[in-house]
């Protein structure tokens, strides 16, 4: 057979077509609407001539998405991350076509905004009296000539006018508290702009050791900046601050003094001490007022000239560091008498002089009394109803007082010097003696250091005695002479030497 080149070429072409399909013609094609797109924007994938069994695959940087069994035409897709993406069209394991695109993060930079300042404004809306108010003006940016403007400041009672070139910052010092209005006018007095600010008094807060706060009210002070650096301290003996409020007002004086006097009102919380008032107070340095409530132990050590009773409340004050003309203290009474110790040792919290009664008070009611810089120690005393009392000398300078405290149903005694100084505090002989009569207690001396006390115990109808030393210790414990004395309430003792005494009583059941 002869070789025919044309026939060989045709056969070769047919063979090639059977074994090597040309450009996926039998699978379909894909295209994308953009080569680059912003993350979050939509891209359209076009699918052309795809078989029903075709599969569309979209590969992202971190995931793959497959669309199966659909009649593809246009497929919308929104990329969620930046990076390179590929779109592939497959059919029966054969890659028919593919395209690539890129998703990029969109630059969302906002356009820069320019702000033009107001024509008139202040750096704050509220100022403390004594602060400077900074008034800013910007007329040039609004087409106004600074030389043709007028600035007025109106405080209600007064008005101030600035006529200088108004194209900068003005420092203004308000003379008093209140609301101020700024008015900007042109030369024809037409209003251009207005603004406002207020001026208030300073409020000083002092931190407390107890975490509470102290309020200082300076509303009655004309120029509080004079004392703005003064520390106000009212402290207990243990160093802790009181919880209180202090209000200052200026004392009425002739003219305008360089250093005015003040009236101070201190209201105290959480104490029977309610209020302290100081008149014509001079404040030159820090205000410090030591004030202390006495402890239970300190109260027990208070010795007064009262025969019987209890100290219900006591306090000490040390105003020696303050310069004032007179002071007043308001208390809520818990006793029925107020006593004072003028010679008080504040550091030791004890009286080194004598306690003296000042006035009668009513329990539960508030009362006010005068004090000055030399009056530091006070005590409220609840007196007792004494229905029977007996006295015996102990040597030349001392004596014992025995009594029946009908208020507290007890028999007790005290020892004094003849000048009234208490030597031995109240010693209770019988704490359940019951009601008393005028002859329910008697006392007699053995020697300057010992005495016998006899009494009637109405609670048990006993007639009894005991022997005590001058210092209050027991020498001979209680002995009941008659345990069926009835209701006679009458006893008497008499010592006739240093060891013996006679005890007499009225036995009501036996009438003897």
Secondary structure, 3 states (H helix, E strand, C coil): CCCCHHHHHHHHHHHHHHHCCCCCCCCCEEEECCCEEECCCEEEEEEECCCCCCEEEEECCCCEEEEECCCCCEEEEECCCCEEEEEEEEECCEEEEEEEEEEECCCCCCCCCCCCCCCEEECCCEEECCCEEEEEECCHHHCCCHHHEEEEEECCCCEEEECCCCCCEEEEECCCCEEEEEEEEECCCCEEEEEEEEEECCCEEEECCCCCEEEEEEEECCCHHHHCCCCEEEECCCCCECCEEEEEEECCCCCCCCCCCEEEEEEECCCCEEEEEEEEEECCCCEEEEEEECCHHHHHCCCCCCCCEEEEEEEEEEHHHCECCEEEEEEECCCCEEEEECCEECCCCEECCCEEEEEECCCCCEEEEEECCCCCEEEEEEECCEEEEEEEEECCCEEEEEEEECCCCEEEEEEEECCCCEEEEEEEEECCCCCCCCCCEEEEEEECCEEEEEEEECCCCEEEEEEEECCCCEEEEEEEEECCCCCCCCEEEEECCCCCEEEEECCCCCCC
